[in-house]
């Protein structure tokens, strides 16, 4: 783990330790004054701040209130109509279509995590070595990845993580608030909270006014937050495909540009160098580069020669072992060696050409076999490459890559927030959606007892999923090295 990551992790532990010492020393009267004056409430692992100015601004914003559409020129307020009416109608459709898929996907991801698969195989009488082998083979695909700033995330990734969570949470709660505003429902509070290591936003809607509205209006308010995350997800995906920084960069047609390199691991390479070949293999993409590093990771010795050299020797030399063939030979006239045929997929990595005699060829020093096998693994974090080169010298060389990484975090957090909020567990949006859907079905058809039973089963299953994810995350953090 990086030192900077450890600093973030221990800073969080020290902060919450001192925070709770100070919190317990405060009197109840002083805490009440903090809440009345600043809207500040202190929990064991949470800090909440209610923002009155933001609450007043949302409640006083009448631009998108639905009753105003019919008193103004529709043509001049077309964008208001699209946002205030069709946008929230569409949110219901998207949220309810995503609901069963999200529940299925989360359940599937949980069941097929390696941690649970190993547990099932351990207690199953039918488990054998072949099953264990399959679990190991899928280790990278089905791992439960826990994002903890300073522990499983580096310092720069922690920054991306914090910003992405702030954006997704803020837009989610603003979606609920503006949807309530369109139906003239005032919000009680809008504020910010810091829970353990997550910067979040919260909004509280007046329930009396909420329940007075029709079923469709309540669905719009509940689904609006998920719609906001869906929009962010779409924007992030578009920015990954078409990086905004591409306006300030040009594409390298032949090779890869080195953006960062650790000189203590890889010497002889510098920033702005262009890698065109590795072991005579042309490099045109990041995939080519890292695949070539993987192929040459096995311990290699000797020289590469062509079939035109080996075939005549095979015809005139008898098959023998090393001791028989190399005993008593004349080194001035004979060459004793062992050869093996290289697989077709590895031929490009061992191509003897005239380049072998060039003066700018560098050779790695002799290494122990175990050192050589681990050498390529240290190359991956030690060097970062890109197919893009900045047009201007004042633009940082790694800016293009950093922007792409940020939007990837934004996409991941958006998808995770959508799936998590769709779980039918109180007080998540999925529970409210299922409750409203149950009310609607009961008003149309008489399935009261059977559908309420499905409602309770879904609620119980969501509780089990959340509990298992929490337990697996704790185990993952404890076992993290």
N, C-alpha and C positions, 0 to 999 in steps of 0.2 A: 504494500500500500504506500502511496506517495505521502511524503511528510506534510504537504499542504492539505491533503485529505484528512490526515489524522488531526491536524490543527482544527479543522472545521468540526470534526466529530467530538473532540474533547472540549471545544469551545461551547458546543451545545449542552454537553453534560454539565460543565461548570456553570453555565448561565442558568440552567434550570435548577441546579442545586442552590446557588445563591438566591435565586428568585424565590424559591419556596421558603428559605430561611427568613427572608425579608417579609414575605407574605404572611407567614405565621406570626410574626412580631407585630403586625398592624392590628389595631383594634377594629371592632365591627363598625364603630362610629366613623372612623377614618375611611374605611372602605366605602361606607355609604356616601360620604362627602365626595370621594373620588368618582363614584358613579353619577351623582347628581350634577357635579361640575363639569366633568370631562367625559362622561359616559363610559367609564373604565370599570370593568369587572374582572376580578382575578380568580382563576381556577388553579387546580393543582398542576396541570400541564397545558393550560390554555390562558390566553390573554385576549379579552374582547373589548373593542372600542366601538361604541355607537356614534355614528356621524350624523348629527342633527341637520347640518347644512345640506348634506346629500339627500336626506330624507325629505326636507322641505322642497328641494329642487325637483325631485321626482313627483311629489304630490301636487306641486304647482304647475307642472308641465302639462298643458292642455292640447298640445299640437296634434297628438295622435288619438285623442278621445273619440270614440266611435260616433257619438251623437253630433259631433261637429262636421262630419262628412256631408251631411244632408243640408247644411246651412251655408256651405261654401262651394265655390266653383269646382266641380270635379276635375276639369281639365287642368286647372292651375295647381291642384293639390293631388296630382296623380300619384306622386311618390309616397305621399302620406297614406293614400288609399291602399296601395300595394303593401306597404309595411304594416299599417294598422289593421287591415282586414284579411287579405289573402295570405300574408306571411304567417299569422297565427292559426289560420285555418289549415295551412299546409303543415304546421308543426304537429297538429294532432295526427294527421295521416302518417307522417314520417316516424313519430314516436311510437305509435301502436304497431306499425310494421316492424320496427326494430326491436320491439319488446320481446317476442318469442325467440328471435334469433340471438339476442344478447344473453338471455337466460340459458339457451342451449350452448352458446359458445363459452360462457363462463363455466358452466357445469362440465363441459367436455375438457376444457383446459385444466380444470382442477383434477378431474379423475385421471387424466393421462400425464400428470406431472410425474417425473421420475421418482420423487419422494414417496408418493402414494403407491406407485407401481411396485417399488421395492417392498413397501409394507405389505401389499397384497400378496406378492410372491413369497414373502417370508412366512406368512400364515397359511398359504395355500398348499395343500398336500400334493397338488398336481404341478407345482412349480419345478422346473428343472434348469439345467445350465443353459439350454437354448433360449429360454425366456429371459434369463438374466442377460444373456448376450444381446438380445434385442433391445433390452432396456438401456444397456450401455451404448449401443449403436445410436440410439435416439437421444442420447444425453444432451446434445446441444439444442435439439428441436423442442424438447418438452421440459426444459428447466424452468423452475419458478424463479423469476428475476425480481429481486426486491431492491427498490431504489431508496437508499438511505444516504443523504448528503454526508460526505466525510467518511463513510464506511464502504459502500459499494459504488459510490460516485466520486470522481475526482473533483478538484475545486472548481474547474471551469465547467464541468458537467453539472455540478451543484448549482452554479449560477444560472445555467440554461434551465434547469429543473425548477428553481424558484420562480423565475420569470414566467415560464410556461404555466405553472400552477396558478400564479397570480392572475394571468390573463384569462385562463379558462374559468376559474372560479368567479372572477369579477363579471365576465360576460354572461355566465350562467345565471347569477343572481339578478343582474340587470334585466335579463330576459323575463324573469318572473315579475319583476317590478314594473316594467313597461307594459307587460300584458295586463297586469292588474290596473294600470293607469288607463288603458283603452276602455275598460269597463267601469271607470270612475270609482275604483276601489282604492282608498288610501292605504299606504303602508305604515305600519307602526314604527319600525326601525330599519335602518340600513347601516351596516357596520362591517368592521374588519376583525379578524381573529387570527391568532398565531397558535396553532396546536402542535406541540412537540417540535416538528420541523416543517410544518406545512403552513404557508401563508394563505388564508382563505377569506371568503366574503360571505356574509349572511344577510338575509332579508326576512322581515316578519310582516305578514299581511293580516289585516283585520278580518278575523274569521267570521264575525257576524255579517259583514258586508259580502264576504266571499260566499257564504252559504245561501245568501238571498238571491244570488245570480242563478241563471239557468245552467243546466248540466253542460252544455256546449261551451259556455263562457268559462266554467271552472276547468274544463279540459284544456282550453287554450292557455290558461294561466299556469297549470301544472306542466304542460308540455313545452312551454316557451323556453325554459332553461335548457332543455335538451336540444331544442332547435338552434339556440345560440352556439352550443358546442359543436353541432353538426356543421354550421356555417364556418366556424373556426377550423374545423377538421378539413373542410373543402378548400379553404384558403391556404392552409399549411401544405396540403397535398399539391396544390397548383404551384406554390412557391418552391417546392422540392423539385418538381418537374421543370419549371422555368425559374431558375434562381434569379432574384432581382439584381444580384451583384453581377450577373452575366453581362450587363450593360457596360461594365468597367473592366471586363476581362476578354481575352482572346483565346481561342482554342489552339492547343498544340497538336499539330497533325501527326507528328512522328515522335513518340516518346512520352515520358512523364516528367513534369517539373517537380523538383524536390522542394517542399514547403518548409519542413523542419527536419532536422537530423541530429541525433545524439552522437557527438564526436567520440565519446568514450566507448561506444559500442561499435560504431561504423566509422572508420577513419577514411580520409581521402575524398569524402563527399561533402559538399557545401550547399547551402540554400541557393536557389536559382540554377543549380546544375540540372541538366536534362539527361535522364536515363533512356537510352535508345535500345540497348540489348543487355541481356543477362545470359552468360554462357552461350552466346551467339543466337539466343532466342529473341526475336523482335518483340519489343514491349510497346503496345499501343493503348493499353488501358490498365487500370488498377487491378482488375481481375487477372490479366496476363502476368503482372508483376508478382502478385502474391501466390499465384499458382506455380510460377517458376521457382520461387523460393521454397515452396512446399516440396516440389519434385527433387530439388537438389539437397534436401535436408538429410538424406541418408548418407552414411559414411562412404566416401568414395576414395579409391586409391588407383594408381596405375595410369596408363595412357589409353587413348582411344585410337584404334586403327581400323581401316576399312576392310570389307570382305575380300577385296582383291588381294590383300596381303595374307589373310588367314586361310583362304580356300586352298592355295597351292601347298601350304604347310600341312594341312589336314590330309591331303592326298599322299604325301611322301613320309609322314611321321606316324609311327604306330601309337596306339592309345596306351598310355602308361601313367603311373602315378608320379608325383613330384620327385620322390627319392630316386626312382629308377631313371627318370629322364634327365635329371640334373647332376648325376654323379659322374665325375670324370670327363666333363665336357671342356672343350677348349674355349675360353672366353674371348680369344682373338678371332675365332671363326664361327662360334655358335652363340645363340641367344636363347637362354632357358626362361620360359615364362608360362604362366597359367592364363587362359583367356576364357571369357564367358560372353555369350551373345546378349546384347542389350535389347530390352523390349522396345517395340516400335514406338510407344508413347514417350520413351526416354531418349530416343535418338537425337533429338534436337538439343538436348542438354550436354551432349558429348560429341561435338562436331569438330574434328581436327582440320583446321584450315591454315592458310598462310598467316592468319592473325596471331597464331601462337608464337610467332617469332617477332612480333612487333615490340617496339621498345616501351610502349605505354601500358603493357600488360602487367597487372598486379597479381601476386600469388599470396594466398593465405598461409600463415606459418603452420607448421606441423602441429596437430592437435590430438589429444586423446579422443577415442571414439565417442565417449559420453559427452565430452565438451562439444564435439562437432554436431552431434544430434540435437543438442539444445541451442546451438548457435542461431539457427534460423528463427527460433521462437523469440529470442531477444531482438531480432531485427524488426519484427512487426511493430512494437510500440516505439522503436528507436527512430523510425523514419516515416514521414508522411509525404505522400505524393499527390499530384493533381494534374488533370489534363488542361487546366486553365492557367493563364498567365496574365497578371495585371497590365492594363494599358498605360498606367501612369505610375511613376516611382513612389508617389506619396501614399498609394493604396497598399495596405499590408498584404503580404503574399498569402497569408492564411485567412483573409477576410471571407473569401468565397466559400471555403470549407466550413468556417465557423457559422456563417449564415445558414448553410444547408443543415448543419448539425442542430442549430436552434430550431429550425422549422420541423425537423424530425422529432425533437422532443415535444414540440407543440402538438404535432400530430398524434404522438403516442399518448400524451396526457389527455388530449381531447377524447380519443377513443376510449381510454380507460375510464374517464369521468362519465361518458355516455353509458358504458356498460354497467358501471357500478351504480349509477343513479337509476337505472332501469330495473334493478333488483326489487322485487316486491316485498320490501322490508321497511317498516316504519322507522324513521320519518322520511325515507327516500322517495323520490318522484315516482318510482315504479309502484310503490304501495298505493299512493294516491291515484295513479292511473288505473290500477286493478280495481280499487274501490269504486271509482266513478264508472268504470266499464260494467261492474257488477250491478250498480244502481240502474244503469241504462237497460241492461238485459232484463232485470227483474221488472222494470216498468213496461217492457214490451212483451215478455214471455214469462210464464209462471214456472221458473226453474229455481225457486228461492233456495231450497234446501241443498240441492245438488251443486249449484254454482257456488254457494257459500262454503261448501266443503272443499271445492277446488281452490277457493280463495285462501282458506286456512292451510291447505297442503302447500301451496306456492309460498305462503309466508313462512312456513316452517322450513321448507327447503332452502329458501334464501338465507334464513338464520344459520342453518348448518353450513352453507357455502361460506358465509362471512366468517364464522367461527374457525373453520378449517383453514381458510386463507390466513387468518391472524396467527394461528398456531404454526403453520408452515413458515410464515414470514419470521416469526420469533426463532424457530429452529434454524432457519437459513442465516439469520443474523448471528446467532450464537456460534454456529459452525463456520462462519466466514473467516477466511485467513487473508 
